[in-house]
Amino acid sequence: MEILCRLWAGILFLATAIGMLCVRWLTQVMVGLICLILAVLIWLVILYWPKDVPPLVFTPVTFQSLNGWMAQDHGPSLQALQQSCQPYVKGERDWLEQDPRIGHSWREVCIQGMAVSVDDPVEVREFFEQNFQPYQVTAGHEQTGLLTGYYIPRLRGSFVKTDRYNVPIYKKPENLVTIDLGHFNQDWTGQTLIGQVKDRQVIPYADRTTIEGGFLAGQGQEIMWLDDAIDAFFLHIQGSGLVELPDGEVVRLAYAGRNGHPYFAIGRELIEKEGIAPEQMSMQVIRAWLKAHPAQATELMQKNAAFIFFSVQKEIAAIGTEAVPLTAGRSLAVDRRFYPLGLPLWLESTMPTPLDLQLDGKVQQLDTKKGAVRITTDGGPHCPGDVSPWAQKLSQRDDLMLSCLMITQDTGSAITGALRGDVFFGDNEGAALWAGHMKQPAQFVILIPRIDASGIIARIMEAVPDQDN
């Protein structure tokens, strides 16, 4: 019995020893495993931790490096620039009203530019080369952004509500307030808050659904009535339009304000819910879907909470945010938080091919008086509007290169970011076709007056929003 007890004691001691060794071994393995996991996690954090990337970088380049610079006729671009300068040179506006980021340099450039003949291509090119320094724009790590297009739609309307004309267009409400946040904090320069004052507080203004549900009805806010709700929706997207009245008179509905809600592209909803391929999406496709699905159209359009208010103007020329006439193919809408209005911006991109335009072999010739200017059959580079979508000799598979000098003269609620532009195409049928399909990658080169290039860049950088890269 004693021997048996000693045997069991020996087995127990041995088991205990083995157990302790196993525990030590397992503990070392677990500690090692935990250390390995922590090392991997630390490495991943270091690898993917947001880098301190400058939101905006301007890299000087030469004019000779700009694709198509020497071949382009920059006369129309100078003409657009002269539109920006004219009110100041003529004394209609005070130079102090100009964007402070440009400073005193703008006056010198404008005075010289107004003296140059737009009909002399060599003199025009020399003016830009002598007075401006081009800078490649980089946002974060990106140099390629997005270029879209807009146009002035033509609609039918009346100042009197009837059974036919029953879609209201509203003027800007008196209780709609816009607050410049830059007055409160320099870091918020260029940012605004839009809403209404209620009980001594600023609250969000009504969204599209609420307004279309009768929020402004019976308050005398209606300035016109259109005959089609879908046309009215696209009027809000474009920001202005020409309206033919029952007696044949044409007036312009001009942008007067917005409700402050963010813009939502309903095309994305059709891509996600209806299975439409992204490469097939266009304004024309959206319009066709809305027409074909009247029961669902209102609900889809109201997903875009943004709502635009208008004013009636007798002058039918398109006017941008800078309050000067826009030039088809040369005026560009940008995010003014990054770009002072009035500056030249060189873009390199492509135009939608005739195959993209879904012409299905249909060949027409637009009257040049309506805007189909200079039919060209080569692959470019071109400026927007220099090629007709109905050019008879234009192959459906031609890749139309776009290289063009434009002037920053407009803004838009959907145009946000440093690498984002929206080119104005005009107000004809061809303009609607180009603008509806324009969603091309693009590179941006800003032209800054040489006389104060470093100062202008410094002031732009100081005002760049921290949250946008």
MARDOMI-492077 format. One line per 3 residues: their letters; for each residue x, y, z of C-alpha. Coordinates in pm, 1 decimal, m for minus. Each point is the difference from the previous one (the first is absolute). Layout:
BEGIN
A	X:Y:Z ~ ... .
This chain:
BEGIN
MEI	0.0:0.0:0.0 ~ 285.8:236.0:86.0 ~ 162.5:m81.4:m331.7 .
LCR	m323.5:74.6:m180.8 ~ m34.7:333.2:180.6 ~ 356.2:94.8:m85.1 .
LWA	m65.9:m98.2:m361.8 ~ m308.4:220.0:m13.3 ~ 189.2:281.6:169.2 .
GIL	274.5:m31.1:m260.8 ~ m251.0:3.8:m284.3 ~ m171.3:302.5:153.5 .
FLA	331.6:182.4:42.1 ~ 100.2:m81.2:m356.4 ~ m338.0:111.8:m132.9 .
TAI	25.9:322.0:199.9 ~ 347.4:67.5:m136.8 ~ m109.8:m70.5:m354.3 .
GML	m305.6:219.0:53.2 ~ 210.4:287.8:125.7 ~ 235.1:m34.6:m294.2 .
CVR	m297.1:m4.3:m237.2 ~ m149.3:306.7:165.3 ~ 330.8:184.9:m29.9 .
WLT	30.9:m107.9:m362.9 ~ m359.8:95.8:m79.7 ~ 41.7:329.1:183.2 .
QVM	307.9:81.3:m206.4 ~ m182.0:m96.8:m318.7 ~ m304.0:209.3:90.3 .
VGL	215.1:295.9:95.3 ~ 191.4:m36.2:m325.5 ~ m322.9:m31.2:m195.0 .
ICL	m144.5:307.8:168.5 ~ 320.2:195.1:m70.7 ~ m14.5:m108.4:m362.9 .
ILA	m362.1:111.6:m30.6 ~ 80.0:334.4:163.3 ~ 295.1:48.8:m235.1 .
VLI	m220.7:m69.5:m301.7 ~ m266.5:240.5:129.9 ~ 257.5:273.4:60.7 .
WLV	139.0:m51.4:m351.1 ~ m348.4:23.3:m151.6 ~ m77.5:316.8:198.3 .
ILY	323.8:160.9:m119.0 ~ m67.5:m110.4:m357.9 ~ m358.8:119.6:m19.2 .
WPK	0.9:293.1:240.3 ~ m117.7:310.8:m188.4 ~ 306.9:183.9:m125.0 .
DVP	34.8:374.2:38.5 ~ m69.8:63.8:m369.3 ~ m18.1:364.2:m108.1 .
PLV	m358.3:61.7:m122.7 ~ 123.3:202.1:m294.6 ~ 334.7:17.5:m179.1 .
FTP	92.5:232.5:m288.4 ~ 291.3:m124.9:m210.9 ~ 139.0:246.0:m256.2 .
VTF	3.9:m127.0:m358.7 ~ 80.4:158.3:m336.6 ~ m247.5:105.3:m265.1 .
QSL	186.5:m222.6:m246.3 ~ m86.9:m304.3:213.4 ~ m373.4:64.9:m38.6 .
NGW	m139.6:m234.8:m264.5 ~ m139.8:210.0:m285.3 ~ 98.8:338.3:139.5 .
MAQ	182.3:115.4:m313.5 ~ m271.3:m131.2:m236.2 ~ m302.8:151.6:173.7 .
DHG	m156.6:334.0:m84.9 ~ m31.3:162.1:343.0 ~ m197.4:297.5:m131.9 .
PSL	m336.6:m123.8:136.9 ~ 166.8:m65.3:336.8 ~ 134.8:354.4:11.9 .
QAL	m344.0:125.6:m96.8 ~ m144.0:m183.5:301.2 ~ 274.4:146.3:221.0 .
QQS	m84.1:346.8:m128.9 ~ m360.9:m57.6:109.7 ~ 132.2:m53.9:354.4 .
CQP	220.5:310.1:m15.8 ~ m234.9:240.8:m173.7 ~ m216.5:105.8:299.7 .
YVK	314.1:94.1:195.9 ~ 181.9:173.3:m283.1 ~ m312.7:202.2:m85.3 .
GER	m47.1:99.6:361.9 ~ m330.8:m184.3:37.3 ~ 152.4:m188.2:294.1 .
DWL	261.9:96.6:252.0 ~ 328.1:m191.4:m22.2 ~ m32.0:m62.8:372.9 .
EQD	m302.7:m221.7:m74.8 ~ 228.4:m250.8:m172.7 ~ 97.1:m317.5:185.0 .
PRI	264.8:106.6:256.2 ~ 204.2:m312.1:m80.6 ~ 84.4:150.6:m340.8 .
GHS	98.7:333.2:149.1 ~ 126.3:300.2:m195.7 ~ 144.4:m215.1:m281.1 .
WRE	m339.3:m43.2:m162.5 ~ m23.9:366.8:m92.7 ~ 325.1:m4.4:m196.5 .
VCI	m92.6:m319.6:m186.1 ~ m347.9:126.2:m86.2 ~ 119.8:331.9:m134.1 .
QGM	252.8:m173.2:m225.8 ~ m246.9:m269.1:m107.6 ~ m265.4:250.7:m104.0 .
AVS	250.3:156.5:m240.5 ~ 72.7:m325.4:m186.7 ~ m189.2:m85.6:m318.5 .
VDD	m175.4:m336.3:23.6 ~ 41.0:m36.9:m378.4 ~ 379.6:m21.9:15.9 .
PVE	87.4:m357.6:115.8 ~ 371.0:77.1:43.9 ~ m59.1:313.8:205.8 .
VRE	m258.2:m182.6:211.8 ~ 234.4:m290.4:70.9 ~ 284.4:237.7:87.0 .
FFE	m228.6:188.2:239.7 ~ m72.8:m315.5:199.7 ~ 360.4:m121.3:m7.6 .
QNF	144.0:335.3:111.9 ~ m254.1:69.9:274.3 ~ m76.3:m342.1:146.9 .
QPY	190.2:m294.1:147.9 ~ m166.5:m340.7:m40.5 ~ m16.3:m233.9:301.3 .
QVT	m104.5:m365.2:m4.7 ~ m261.0:m54.9:272.2 ~ 34.1:m298.8:231.3 .
AGH	m259.5:m77.9:268.2 ~ 130.7:m246.7:255.3 ~ 188.1:m247.7:m216.6 .
EQT	m232.5:44.7:m298.9 ~ 54.8:200.5:m317.8 ~ m301.7:m134.5:m188.4 .
GLL	m348.8:125.9:78.9 ~ m342.0:12.5:m163.0 ~ m133.3:227.3:m273.5 .
TGY	m372.7:19.7:m67.3 ~ m212.7:238.9:m204.0 ~ m308.3:216.4:33.7 .
YIP	m219.5:199.7:m235.0 ~ m293.9:239.9:m1.7 ~ m321.6:m198.9:m51.2 .
RLR	m288.9:137.1:m202.6 ~ m339.4:m33.2:165.5 ~ m362.3:105.8:m38.2 .
GSF	m169.5:205.6:268.7 ~ m246.5:269.0:95.4 ~ m30.6:274.5:260.2 .
VKT	m356.0:m122.8:58.7 ~ m92.8:m340.5:139.9 ~ m219.8:m205.8:m233.3 .
DRY	m89.4:m364.9:m45.4 ~ 304.4:m32.9:m227.4 ~ 241.8:220.2:190.4 .
NVP	m26.1:m132.1:355.1 ~ 358.0:m64.5:122.5 ~ 106.1:293.8:221.7 .
IYK	338.5:172.7:m14.7 ~ 75.0:192.7:320.5 ~ 194.1:315.4:70.4 .
KPE	250.1:11.3:285.5 ~ m192.3:18.0:330.3 ~ 68.8:301.7:219.1 .
NLV	60.6:m216.1:307.3 ~ 274.3:m201.4:m172.9 ~ 333.9:100.8:150.1 .
TID	355.0:m72.2:m113.0 ~ 271.5:19.4:264.8 ~ 363.0:41.1:m101.9 .
LGH	180.8:m215.6:255.5 ~ 327.8:173.2:m83.2 ~ m121.2:293.3:209.6 .
FNQ	10.6:m224.4:307.2 ~ 318.6:m194.2:m62.7 ~ 269.5:58.5:m261.4 .
DWT	32.7:m377.1:m46.1 ~ m357.9:m3.2:m129.1 ~ 60.5:257.3:m275.1 .
GQT	m200.3:m85.1:m311.1 ~ m251.6:m214.7:189.5 ~ m361.9:104.4:43.3 .
LIG	m299.3:m109.1:202.0 ~ m346.0:38.7:m153.4 ~ m321.0:m20.8:199.3 .
QVK	m281.5:199.7:156.2 ~ m36.5:188.9:326.1 ~ m258.9:m137.9:239.2 .
DRQ	m30.9:84.3:369.3 ~ 329.8:191.0:m22.4 ~ 179.7:m310.2:m127.7 .
VIP	125.9:m95.3:m345.9 ~ m153.1:m330.3:m104.6 ~ 11.5:m193.3:m330.1 .
YAD	m234.1:122.9:m270.5 ~ m267.2:m227.2:m146.0 ~ 119.4:m274.2:m236.0 .
RTT	m133.4:m76.5:m348.0 ~ m271.0:m237.6:123.0 ~ m132.1:253.7:249.8 .
IEG	6.0:290.0:m246.7 ~ m170.3:m198.7:m274.6 ~ m254.3:m112.1:259.2 .
GFL	m126.4:357.6:35.7 ~ 242.2:162.4:246.5 ~ m0.6:328.4:m200.5 .
AGQ	m346.6:m27.2:m153.4 ~ m229.8:298.9:39.4 ~ 277.8:237.0:108.1 .
GQE	44.0:178.4:m331.6 ~ 340.3:m161.2:m59.2 ~ m82.8:m138.4:m345.9 .
IMW	162.7:197.9:m281.7 ~ m85.4:m236.0:m287.0 ~ m175.4:m323.5:m84.8 .
LDD	150.7:m266.6:m227.6 ~ m182.3:m270.4:m191.1 ~ 217.3:m296.4:100.7 .
AID	127.8:m113.6:341.4 ~ 294.2:m190.1:m150.0 ~ 108.9:309.5:m194.4 .
AFF	m21.3:196.3:326.2 ~ 219.4:m258.3:176.0 ~ 272.8:28.8:m263.0 .
LHI	m31.5:379.2:13.4 ~ 100.2:m27.6:366.9 ~ 301.1:m212.2:m92.8 .
QGS	120.8:239.1:m270.7 ~ m66.8:309.0:212.2 ~ m157.2:217.7:m269.7 .
GLV	m210.5:m32.7:m312.6 ~ m172.4:175.2:m286.6 ~ m380.4:m4.3:11.4 .
ELP	m226.6:57.1:m297.9 ~ m323.1:166.3:106.8 ~ m339.0:m63.4:m170.1 .
DGE	36.9:319.4:m207.3 ~ 341.7:m108.9:m131.0 ~ 208.4:229.3:221.2 .
VVR	310.1:m159.9:150.9 ~ 121.0:84.9:350.9 ~ 273.8:m145.7:215.0 .
LAY	m38.5:m163.6:337.5 ~ 320.1:83.5:188.3 ~ 138.9:m163.1:312.5 .
AGR	m94.9:198.5:310.6 ~ 79.0:m235.4:288.4 ~ m30.3:m351.6:139.3 .
NGH	m147.8:m165.0:305.6 ~ 337.7:m119.0:131.6 ~ m64.7:m372.5:m16.6 .
PYF	268.2:m214.8:m167.0 ~ m35.4:m95.2:m363.5 ~ m76.9:m367.2:m67.3 .
AIG	58.6:m148.8:m345.8 ~ m303.6:m215.7:m73.8 ~ 195.8:m175.1:m273.6 .
REL	181.7:m191.2:275.0 ~ m334.5:m128.5:123.4 ~ m85.7:m130.2:m347.0 .
IEK	337.0:m171.5:m22.0 ~ m46.1:m172.0:337.2 ~ m372.9:m79.5:m12.4 .
EGI	m78.6:m34.6:m370.6 ~ 318.3:m167.4:m117.6 ~ 95.1:267.7:m253.0 .
APE	370.3:m27.9:m84.8 ~ 203.4:299.4:125.2 ~ 155.6:53.9:m342.9 .
QMS	m349.0:31.3:m151.3 ~ m122.8:255.3:251.2 ~ m73.6:347.7:m136.1 .
MQV	m249.5:280.5:37.3 ~ m188.3:m137.7:m300.4 ~ m24.4:m345.7:159.4 .
IRA	m129.4:149.5:326.4 ~ m259.8:208.0:m182.4 ~ m117.7:m301.2:m202.6 .
WLK	m36.9:m209.5:316.6 ~ m201.2:272.1:176.5 ~ m232.1:35.1:m299.4 .
AHP	m47.5:m377.7:m18.3 ~ m72.9:m36.5:374.4 ~ m234.3:287.6:95.3 .
AQA	m120.8:m177.0:316.0 ~ 355.1:m18.5:136.9 ~ 140.9:319.8:m149.7 .
TEL	m100.4:239.4:279.6 ~ 137.5:m223.5:274.5 ~ 331.7:m36.8:m183.4 .
MQK	36.6:371.4:m72.8 ~ m74.8:85.2:363.0 ~ 297.7:m206.8:112.9 .
NAA	194.7:307.5:m107.4 ~ m82.9:224.8:296.4 ~ 170.3:303.1:m158.9 .
FIF	m241.0:263.2:m130.8 ~ 79.6:308.9:m208.1 ~ m172.9:339.5:1.2 .
FSV	m8.0:226.1:m305.9 ~ m55.9:350.8:m128.6 ~ m143.0:108.9:m336.0 .
QKE	238.1:190.9:m226.4 ~ m78.6:166.8:m332.7 ~ 364.8:m30.8:m105.6 .
IAA	24.6:m353.0:m140.2 ~ 380.4:m27.5:m5.8 ~ 122.3:m266.2:241.6 .
IGT	150.1:158.8:313.7 ~ 224.8:m186.4:243.9 ~ 83.8:47.4:367.4 .
EAV	253.8:265.7:m94.4 ~ m294.9:201.2:m138.2 ~ 143.6:18.3:m352.8 .
PLT	m125.0:m165.1:m321.9 ~ 118.7:m357.9:m47.7 ~ 185.6:m113.3:m312.8 .
AGR	m93.5:m341.3:m139.6 ~ 296.2:m235.4:15.9 ~ 217.9:246.9:192.3 .
SLA	m184.5:70.2:325.6 ~ 56.8:m243.9:284.1 ~ m182.5:m58.6:327.9 .
VDR	234.8:m85.2:289.0 ~ 9.0:m22.3:377.0 ~ 87.3:358.4:95.4 .
RFY	142.7:m117.1:332.9 ~ 299.3:m115.3:m205.1 ~ m5.3:235.1:m299.1 .
PLG	m65.1:374.3:m12.2 ~ m248.2:80.1:m274.8 ~ 140.9:162.1:m312.2 .
LPL	326.0:m196.3:m23.1 ~ 92.1:m202.3:m310.9 ~ 5.7:m377.7:43.6 .
WLE	152.0:m235.9:m257.9 ~ m169.4:m339.3:m20.6 ~ 116.7:m319.0:m169.4 .
STM	m268.2:m261.1:m40.9 ~ m212.0:m171.6:m265.7 ~ m340.8:60.3:m152.7 .
PTP	m270.7:m267.2:m11.1 ~ 26.2:m179.8:m333.4 ~ m300.5:m16.2:m235.2 .
LDL	m34.3:m362.2:111.3 ~ m36.7:125.9:359.0 ~ m268.7:239.7:m117.9 .
QLD	m210.7:m297.1:m116.8 ~ m84.5:156.8:m332.9 ~ m71.1:m345.8:m151.2 .
GKV	136.9:108.8:m334.6 ~ m228.9:303.2:m19.0 ~ 179.1:275.6:m192.3 .
QQL	m125.7:356.1:5.0 ~ 159.0:336.5:m62.0 ~ m72.0:279.2:244.8 .
DTK	m31.9:354.7:m123.6 ~ 324.2:175.4:97.2 ~ m206.3:296.6:117.0 .
KGA	m137.3:m223.2:275.0 ~ 340.4:m85.2:135.7 ~ 143.6:m291.7:m198.0 .
VRI	325.0:177.5:m74.7 ~ 306.8:m117.1:m189.7 ~ m54.9:m361.1:m105.2 .
TTD	330.6:m185.5:30.5 ~ 80.4:m355.6:m97.1 ~ 334.4:m56.9:171.9 .
GGP	37.7:m140.3:349.7 ~ 88.7:330.1:162.2 ~ 90.7:153.4:226.4 .
HCP	m311.4:217.2:0.0 ~ m187.9:239.5:221.3 ~ m356.2:m90.2:102.1 .
GDV	m247.6:125.5:m258.2 ~ 254.1:m9.3:m284.4 ~ m132.0:m339.2:m109.8 .
SPW	m358.5:m73.2:m99.6 ~ m142.9:m329.6:128.1 ~ m159.4:m32.9:m343.2 .
AQK	322.3:43.5:m204.3 ~ m50.8:m219.1:m307.7 ~ 363.8:m105.2:m38.6 .
LSQ	60.1:m63.3:365.7 ~ 57.4:m369.8:65.3 ~ m209.5:m141.7:282.4 .
RDD	318.7:m134.9:154.3 ~ 210.4:314.4:m20.5 ~ 160.0:89.4:331.5 .
LML	m53.9:374.8:23.4 ~ 279.2:157.9:201.6 ~ m89.5:308.8:197.3 .
SCL	267.9:256.3:81.2 ~ m133.5:343.3:64.9 ~ 52.1:323.3:190.6 .
MIT	m313.1:89.3:196.8 ~ m88.0:277.5:242.9 ~ m139.5:m70.1:347.1 .
QDT	m324.7:197.7:m11.8 ~ m265.6:m214.0:165.1 ~ m71.4:m237.1:288.8 .
GSA	m244.2:m282.9:69.0 ~ m130.1:m187.3:304.1 ~ 124.4:m330.2:m145.6 .
ITG	343.5:139.3:m89.5 ~ 215.6:m64.3:305.3 ~ 371.9:m62.3:32.0 .
ALR	318.2:130.8:m157.6 ~ m3.3:m250.9:m286.9 ~ m356.7:62.1:m110.0 .
GDV	m127.4:209.6:m288.4 ~ m326.8:52.3:m190.0 ~ 32.0:148.5:m347.1 .
FFG	m274.7:218.7:m146.5 ~ m112.6:m125.4:m342.7 ~ m262.6:257.2:m98.2 .
DNE	m375.1:m12.9:m55.4 ~ m56.8:m199.3:m319.5 ~ m88.8:m361.5:m75.2 .
GAA	362.0:m98.1:m49.3 ~ 91.6:157.4:335.0 ~ m259.1:m213.9:177.5 .
LWA	136.4:m314.8:m164.2 ~ 363.3:71.7:86.6 ~ m75.6:116.0:355.3 .
GHM	m224.6:m296.5:70.6 ~ 277.5:m249.1:m73.4 ~ 301.2:192.4:126.7 .
KQP	162.4:m182.3:292.8 ~ 364.8:m30.6:m94.1 ~ 326.0:m27.4:196.5 .
AQF	200.3:322.3:m21.1 ~ 319.1:167.9:114.6 ~ m2.7:359.0:122.5 .
VIL	266.2:265.2:m54.6 ~ m69.5:339.3:156.6 ~ 149.0:315.1:m156.0 .
IPR	102.7:248.8:270.1 ~ 116.3:358.9:m66.5 ~ 379.6:9.5:4.2 .
IDA	8.2:339.5:169.7 ~ m106.8:m157.6:332.2 ~ m0.6:m376.4:m57.7 .
SGI	149.6:m99.9:335.1 ~ m230.2:234.5:191.2 ~ m312.0:m124.3:m176.3 .
IAR	96.1:m363.3:62.4 ~ 62.8:74.4:368.2 ~ m338.3:168.3:39.3 .
IME	m179.7:m284.4:m180.5 ~ 173.3:m255.8:221.0 ~ m96.0:189.9:315.0 .
AVP	m367.3:m18.0:m97.0 ~ m3.3:m366.7:m109.0 ~ m254.9:m199.3:206.5 .
DQD	169.9:m258.2:221.3 ~ m261.7:m267.9:m59.4 ~ 26.4:m7.9:m380.2 .
N	296.2:m171.6:m162.2 .
